Amino acid sequence: MNKSKLLLIGLSVVAFACTDLEVEELDSVVIDSPSGEFIGVDAEGNLSDSYNNIANLGGQDNTYALMEVSSDELLVPTRGTDWGDNGIWRTLHQHTWDATHQHVLTAWNDRNAAVFTLNQIIAPETEKTDQQLAEAKFLRALNVFIIMDLWGQLPFREPNDGVEVNPTVLTREEAVALIEEDLSDETIANLPSGESSSKASKAAAHFLRAKFYLNKHILLGADPGSDPADADMDKVIAAVDAVTNEGFALEDDYFQIFDPAPDSESIFTLNRDAGSRIWNGLHYNMPYEGNDGGGWNGFTTTAEFYSLFEGDDNSNAPGSNQEIRRGYVPTDGYGYGFLVGQQYGYDGEALKTRSGAPLIFTEELPALTGNGEATGIRILKYHPENGGSFPSSQILFRYADAVLMKAEAHLRKGDGTIALTIVNDLRAIRGASALASLDLNEMLDERGREMYTEFWRRQDQIRFGTFTEQWPYKENTEEFRVLFPIPSLAISTNPNLEQNDGY
């Protein structure tokens, strides 16, 4: 990894190395009182802080790394000494992390600090408008949802607790009830309608409702791959219909969706540039205006994941009978989607590695270590041609995800014909042939084809029961890995926390 990336990671470690949640109060704008008791916070200022915090999901590390690099669709192979980083990336893909893993620690601190800040806004002592309260509840529901998904337990500090009070730990049932309360009809009624935004909206809250009810049984501790309740699937369908009624629809141009310009699919976006989504996989010799230094040559996918897409396995050149979502590699610039084979510059020149060999991205890697500069298929969904070298936002909630959640809910209820119609309508827009039938395995594959690298793959694999299976460059299948460990530093500072099984 280049020096600038190491510096950024080092700053992140310094900034979030603390695990006592009372220390994180420094992130909040607290209103002082003469007697020192809690009398509320500046709602507007703390909401701004909370939106900035959730934008951290757009980084390549921490929470995003836990959600994606631990899945079957992303890995970060070591190339010489580049991306070695003491094994921090390899252990995520291999499922050999422990309670000292830095991304686990920083993600834990980020999400829990956010919940405390939002508790302060929601507290009765804070003066706020109905909309500010609704926004805070939406953001708290999102953060609690992620915490429960990753760790299965939630430390909870009341706004007026002193620093000597250890946060209590909510049970799974209590945390789930908190999410449901925060996403109530009253909350949603006080949120604005409108187009894509990096702020809470009715559509974003309905989308989060759908995501929550689709995974509710897992959050409550059900076995991965087990069947959810039909009543919860009905709530998924209703929530997606509510998103549709807010005016969202599928776009015809798949890769244009990831242009910062308005579109009909982006429901909730992160106010953070998408530079890491571009440069963490592109080669050092692939610059673009505004980034003359080229890519960071790290993140890749596997030949097996690439093979999920329709098209010629041996070529991703334009016209290889591939579906739109797989993308293409032209001879006059950087490709879209999955970059495999010879890569070309914008002048039509065949690019080379730093040693002068042809820059041919290969499907196979020798292992997670010992890689050359060109091993591994790269993914370019956000593209420098769509928004520049560092486009201004990233999508967290997308309408196509909602459509697939609705199809999955119908499928899990036994309404396979309805589910197949929904999926085939989407596939037709994406230039893929219709499926003859649809089962849960195909449903997971379809989610992978549509939503790759968009944050949700680990969660999907757990829900479908495949997260502990073997896949390329990962053999560990320990069942307890569906949850991450509570960071050791957090355990040492809060005796109410109990380490998750297996760690």
C-alpha positions in Angstrom: 0.0 0.0 0.0 1.3 3.5 -0.7 2.4 5.8 2.1 -0.6 8.1 1.9 -2.9 5.2 2.5 -0.8 4.0 5.5 -1.0 7.5 7.0 -4.8 7.6 6.6 -5.1 4.2 8.3 -2.7 5.3 11.1 -4.8 8.4 11.7 -7.9 6.3 11.9 -6.3 4.1 14.5 -5.3 7.1 16.6 -8.7 8.7 16.3 -10.7 5.7 17.3 -8.5 3.6 19.6 -10.6 4.4 22.7 -13.3 2.0 23.6 -14.9 3.7 26.6 -18.1 5.2 25.2 -17.9 8.1 27.7 -14.8 9.3 25.9 -16.7 9.4 22.7 -19.0 12.1 24.2 -16.3 14.5 23.1 -17.8 14.1 19.6 -21.1 15.5 20.8 -22.1 19.2 21.2 -23.2 19.2 24.8 -25.1 22.1 26.4 -23.4 23.0 29.6 -25.4 23.6 32.8 -24.3 25.4 36.0 -24.9 22.2 38.1 -23.3 19.9 35.5 -26.3 17.7 34.9 -27.3 16.7 31.3 -29.7 19.3 29.9 -29.6 18.3 26.3 -27.4 18.9 23.2 -27.5 21.0 20.1 -29.7 18.9 17.9 -28.7 20.4 14.6 -24.9 20.1 15.4 -25.2 16.5 16.7 -27.3 15.5 13.7 -24.6 16.8 11.4 -22.0 14.8 13.4 -24.1 11.7 13.1 -24.5 12.0 9.3 -20.7 12.5 9.1 -20.3 9.4 11.2 -22.5 7.2 9.0 -20.6 8.5 5.9 -17.6 6.5 7.3 -19.4 3.4 5.9 -18.0 4.6 2.6 -14.4 3.9 3.4 -12.7 0.8 2.2 -11.8 -0.3 5.8 -13.5 -0.8 9.1 -17.3 -1.4 8.8 -17.2 -1.8 5.0 -14.3 -4.2 5.2 -16.1 -6.3 7.7 -19.2 -6.4 5.5 -17.5 -7.0 2.1 -13.9 -8.4 2.5 -15.2 -11.1 4.8 -17.5 -12.2 2.0 -17.0 -14.3 -1.2 -16.9 -11.4 -3.5 -13.9 -9.3 -2.3 -10.4 -10.0 -1.2 -7.2 -8.0 -0.8 -4.2 -10.1 -1.8 -0.7 -9.1 -0.8 1.5 -8.1 -3.7 5.1 -8.2 -2.5 4.9 -5.9 0.5 1.9 -4.0 -0.8 -1.3 -4.6 1.1 0.4 -6.8 3.6 -0.5 -4.6 6.6 0.3 -7.4 9.1 -2.4 -9.6 7.6 -5.3 -7.3 8.5 -7.0 -7.9 5.1 -6.1 -11.5 4.6 -7.6 -12.6 8.0 -10.9 -11.0 7.1 -11.3 -13.0 3.9 -9.9 -16.2 5.5 -12.2 -15.9 8.6 -9.2 -16.1 11.0 -9.7 -12.7 12.7 -9.5 -12.3 16.4 -10.7 -9.8 19.1 -7.6 -7.5 18.4 -8.4 -6.9 14.8 -8.1 -3.2 14.1 -11.0 -3.0 11.6 -13.2 -4.8 14.2 -12.2 -2.3 16.9 -12.6 0.8 14.8 -16.0 -0.3 13.4 -17.2 -1.1 16.9 -16.2 2.3 18.2 -17.6 4.2 15.2 -21.0 2.6 15.4 -21.4 2.7 19.2 -20.2 6.3 19.4 -22.9 7.1 16.9 -25.6 5.5 18.9 -24.6 7.4 22.0 -24.6 10.7 20.2 -28.1 9.9 18.8 -29.3 8.9 22.3 -28.4 12.4 23.4 -30.5 14.0 20.6 -33.5 11.7 21.2 -33.4 12.4 25.0 -36.3 14.5 26.3 -33.8 17.1 27.6 -32.7 18.1 24.1 -34.8 20.7 22.3 -35.6 19.5 18.7 -38.1 19.6 16.0 -40.3 16.6 15.2 -38.2 16.1 12.0 -34.9 16.2 13.9 -36.2 13.6 16.3 -37.3 11.4 13.4 -33.9 11.8 11.7 -32.1 10.8 14.9 -34.3 7.8 15.3 -33.7 6.7 11.7 -29.9 7.0 12.1 -30.0 5.2 15.5 -32.0 2.4 13.9 -29.5 2.1 11.1 -26.5 2.0 13.5 -28.1 -0.5 15.9 -29.1 -2.7 12.9 -25.4 -2.8 11.8 -24.1 -3.4 15.4 -26.5 -6.3 15.9 -25.7 -7.7 12.5 -22.0 -7.7 13.2 -21.8 -8.4 16.9 -25.2 -9.5 18.2 -25.1 -7.3 21.3 -25.5 -3.6 22.0 -23.9 -1.7 24.8 -26.3 1.1 25.7 -25.5 4.3 27.7 -28.2 6.7 28.8 -27.5 10.3 28.0 -27.4 11.3 31.7 -25.2 8.4 32.9 -22.0 9.5 34.5 -18.6 8.4 33.3 -18.4 5.9 36.2 -21.5 4.0 34.9 -20.7 1.0 32.6 -23.1 0.8 29.7 -25.8 -1.8 30.0 -26.0 -4.4 27.3 -29.3 -4.9 25.5 -30.4 -8.4 24.7 -31.2 -9.3 21.1 -34.9 -8.9 21.8 -34.4 -5.5 23.4 -32.3 -4.2 20.5 -34.7 -5.5 17.9 -37.6 -3.8 19.8 -35.6 -0.6 19.8 -35.1 -0.7 16.0 -38.8 -1.4 15.5 -39.7 1.6 17.8 -37.3 3.9 16.0 -38.8 2.9 12.6 -42.4 3.4 13.7 -45.1 5.0 11.5 -44.8 8.1 13.7 -41.1 8.4 12.9 -41.7 8.0 9.2 -44.5 10.4 9.1 -42.2 13.2 10.4 -39.6 12.6 7.7 -39.6 14.4 4.4 -40.5 12.9 1.0 -38.3 13.6 -1.9 -35.5 12.4 -4.2 -32.2 10.8 -3.4 -30.5 12.4 -0.4 -27.8 11.9 2.1 -30.4 12.8 4.8 -33.1 10.7 6.2 -36.4 10.5 4.3 -39.6 8.5 4.2 -38.2 6.3 1.4 -34.9 5.7 3.3 -36.9 4.7 6.5 -39.2 2.3 4.5 -36.1 0.8 2.8 -34.4 0.2 6.2 -37.7 -1.3 7.5 -37.5 -3.8 4.6 -33.9 -4.6 5.3 -34.6 -5.0 9.0 -37.6 -7.3 8.7 -35.8 -9.4 6.0 -33.0 -10.1 8.6 -35.0 -9.8 11.8 -34.9 -13.6 12.6 -31.1 -13.6 12.2 -30.8 -10.5 14.5 -32.8 -12.5 17.1 -30.4 -15.4 16.9 -31.9 -17.8 14.5 -29.6 -20.1 12.7 -28.2 -18.7 9.4 -30.2 -20.0 6.5 -33.3 -20.6 8.6 -36.8 -19.6 7.5 -38.2 -16.2 8.6 -41.7 -15.6 9.7 -44.3 -15.0 6.9 -45.6 -12.0 8.8 -42.2 -10.4 8.6 -42.0 -11.1 4.9 -45.3 -9.3 4.5 -43.8 -6.3 6.2 -40.8 -6.4 3.8 -43.2 -6.4 0.8 -45.2 -3.5 2.3 -42.1 -1.5 3.0 -40.8 -1.9 -0.5 -44.1 -0.9 -2.0 -43.9 2.2 0.2 -40.5 3.0 -1.3 -42.0 2.6 -4.8 -44.8 4.9 -3.9 -42.2 7.6 -3.0 -41.4 7.7 -6.7 -38.3 5.4 -7.1 -37.8 3.1 -10.1 -35.2 1.0 -11.9 -32.8 2.8 -14.2 -32.0 1.5 -17.7 -28.3 2.5 -17.6 -26.7 0.4 -14.9 -23.3 2.1 -14.5 -24.8 5.6 -14.9 -26.5 4.9 -11.5 -23.1 5.4 -9.9 -22.7 8.8 -11.4 -23.3 11.5 -8.7 -26.0 13.0 -10.9 -29.6 12.4 -9.8 -31.2 9.1 -10.7 -34.3 7.2 -9.8 -32.5 4.4 -7.9 -30.4 6.1 -5.3 -32.5 6.3 -2.1 -30.0 7.1 0.6 -26.4 8.2 -0.2 -23.3 8.7 1.9 -21.9 12.2 1.8 -18.4 10.9 1.2 -16.3 10.7 -2.0 -16.2 7.3 -3.8 -12.5 7.5 -4.5 -11.6 4.3 -2.7 -14.2 2.4 -4.8 -12.2 3.5 -7.9 -8.6 3.4 -6.8 -8.3 0.5 -4.4 -8.3 -2.0 -7.3 -6.9 -0.1 -10.3 -3.2 -0.6 -11.1 -0.5 1.9 -10.3 -0.2 2.7 -14.1 -3.9 3.6 -14.4 -4.0 7.3 -13.7 -6.8 9.8 -14.4 -7.1 13.5 -14.4 -7.0 14.6 -10.8 -5.1 11.5 -9.7 -1.9 11.3 -11.6 -0.5 8.7 -9.2 -2.8 5.9 -10.5 -4.5 3.2 -8.5 -3.5 1.4 -5.3 -3.6 -2.1 -6.8 -5.4 -4.0 -4.0 -9.0 -5.1 -4.0 -10.0 -7.9 -6.4 -12.7 -10.5 -6.8 -12.5 -14.2 -7.8 -13.0 -16.1 -11.0 -15.9 -18.0 -9.3 -17.8 -14.8 -8.5 -17.1 -13.5 -12.0 -18.6 -16.7 -13.4 -22.0 -15.9 -11.8 -22.6 -13.4 -14.7 -23.9 -14.3 -18.1 -21.4 -14.0 -20.9 -18.2 -15.4 -22.3 -16.0 -16.5 -19.4 -12.9 -16.0 -21.6 -13.5 -12.4 -22.5 -15.0 -9.3 -21.1 -14.5 -7.2 -24.3 -17.5 -5.3 -25.6 -19.9 -7.6 -27.4 -18.9 -10.8 -25.4 -22.6 -11.6 -24.9 -22.4 -10.5 -21.3 -25.1 -9.0 -19.3 -24.9 -5.3 -18.6 -23.9 -5.6 -15.0 -20.7 -7.5 -15.7 -19.5 -4.6 -17.6 -16.8 -4.6 -20.3 -13.1 -3.7 -21.1 -12.7 -1.5 -24.1 -9.5 -0.7 -26.0 -9.8 3.0 -25.5 -10.0 3.6 -21.8 -10.7 1.9 -18.5 -13.5 -0.6 -18.4 -16.7 -0.8 -16.4 -17.6 -3.5 -14.0 -15.2 -6.5 -14.0 -11.8 -5.7 -15.4 -10.1 -8.8 -16.7 -7.5 -9.4 -19.5 -5.4 -6.8 -21.2 -6.0 -3.2 -19.9 -5.8 -0.1 -22.1 -5.2 3.6 -21.7 -7.3 6.3 -23.1 -5.0 6.7 -26.0 -5.5 3.1 -27.0 -2.1 2.0 -25.8 -1.9 -1.4 -24.2 -0.9 -0.8 -20.6 2.0 -2.4 -18.9 3.1 -3.2 -15.3 5.9 -1.3 -13.6 8.4 -3.9 -14.9 7.2 -3.5 -18.5 5.1 -6.7 -18.8 1.6 -6.5 -20.4 -0.9 -5.4 -17.8 -3.2 -8.4 -18.1 -5.5 -8.9 -15.1 -5.8 -12.6 -14.6 -8.8 -14.5 -13.2 -6.7 -16.7 -10.9 -4.4 -15.7 -8.0 -1.7 -18.1 -6.7 -2.9 -17.4 -3.1 -3.6 -14.5 -0.8 0.1 -13.9 -0.7 2.9 -14.0 -3.3 0.9 -12.1 -6.0 2.3 -10.2 -8.9 1.0 -6.8 -10.0 -1.6 -8.1 -12.4 -3.2 -11.1 -10.6 -6.9 -10.9 -9.9 -10.0 -9.4 -11.5 -10.6 -5.8 -10.5 -14.0 -4.2 -10.0 -14.8 -0.6 -11.2 -18.4 0.3 -10.5 -17.8 3.9 -9.6 -15.9 5.2 -12.6 -13.7 8.3 -13.0 -15.6 9.1 -16.2 -18.8 9.4 -14.0 -18.0 12.1 -11.5 -14.2 12.5 -11.8 -11.4 10.9 -9.9 -13.2 11.2 -6.6 -16.9 11.4 -7.2 -18.8 13.1 -4.4 -21.1 10.5 -3.0 -21.8 6.8 -2.6 -25.1 4.8 -2.6 -26.0 2.9 0.6 -29.7 2.2 -0.2 -30.6 1.5 -3.8 -34.0 0.8 -5.3 -32.9 -2.4 -7.1 -31.9 -3.8 -3.7 -35.5 -3.1 -2.5 -36.9 -4.8 -5.6 -34.8 -7.9 -4.8 -35.8 -7.8 -1.2 -39.4 -7.9 -2.3 -38.7 -10.8 -4.6 -36.9 -12.7 -1.8 -39.8 -12.1 0.6 -42.3 -13.6 -1.9 -40.0 -16.5 -2.5 -39.6 -17.3 1.2 -43.4 -17.1 1.6 -43.8 -19.7 -1.2 -44.9 -17.2 -3.9 -42.3 -18.4 -6.3 -44.1 -17.3 -9.5 -44.4 -13.7 -8.2 -40.7 -13.7 -7.2 -39.6 -15.1 -10.6 -41.5 -12.4 -12.4 -39.9 -9.6 -10.3 -36.4 -11.0 -10.9 -36.9 -11.5 -14.6 -38.2 -8.0 -15.0 -35.0 -6.7 -13.4 -32.9 -9.1 -15.5 -34.5 -7.8 -18.7 -33.5 -4.3 -17.9 -30.0 -5.5 -17.2 -29.7 -7.3 -20.5 -29.7 -10.8 -19.0 -31.8 -13.7 -20.2 -34.9 -14.7 -18.3 -34.5 -17.4 -15.6 -36.6 -20.5 -16.1 -37.0 -21.0 -12.3 -35.9 -19.4 -9.1 -34.8 -21.0 -5.8 -32.9 -19.5 -2.8 -29.5 -20.3 -4.3 -30.3 -18.5 -7.5 -31.8 -15.6 -5.5 -28.5 -15.2 -3.6 -26.6 -15.3 -6.9 -29.0 -12.6 -8.4 -28.4 -10.4 -5.4 -24.6 -10.8 -6.0 -25.0 -9.9 -9.7 -26.9 -6.8 -8.9 -25.4 -5.6 -5.6 -21.8 -6.5 -5.7 -19.5 -4.4 -3.6 -22.4 -2.3 -2.3 -22.0 -3.2 1.4 -24.5 -6.0 2.0 -22.9 -9.2 0.7 -21.8 -10.6 4.1 -25.3 -10.1 5.5 -26.8 -11.8 2.5 -24.6 -14.8 2.8 -25.5 -15.2 6.5 -29.2 -15.0 5.7 -28.9 -17.6 3.0 -26.7 -19.8 5.1 -23.5 -19.7 2.9 -21.2 -17.5 5.0 -19.4 -20.4 6.7 -19.0 -22.5 3.5 -15.6 -22.8 1.8 -14.8 -20.5 -1.1 -11.7 -19.5 -3.0 -8.8 -18.6 -0.7 -10.9 -19.3 2.4 -11.2 -22.7 4.1 -12.2 -21.8 7.6 -15.9 -22.8 8.2 -16.3 -22.2 12.0 -19.9 -21.5 12.6 -19.3 -18.8 15.2 -17.8 -16.5 12.6 -21.2 -15.3 11.6 -20.6 -12.8 14.5 -17.4 -10.8 15.0 -15.7 -10.7 18.4 -16.3 -7.9 20.8 -13.0 -6.1 20.7 -10.7 -7.0 23.6 -10.3 -3.4 24.7 -14.1 -3.0 24.9 -14.3 -6.2 27.1 -11.7 -4.8 29.4 -13.4 -1.5 29.9 -17.0 -2.7 30.3 -17.6 -5.8 32.5 -21.2 -6.0 31.3 -20.0 -7.2 27.9 -19.5 -10.9 27.3 -17.3 -12.2 24.5 -19.1 -13.9 21.7 -18.8 -17.6 21.5 -15.7 -19.0 19.9 -13.4 -16.0 20.7 
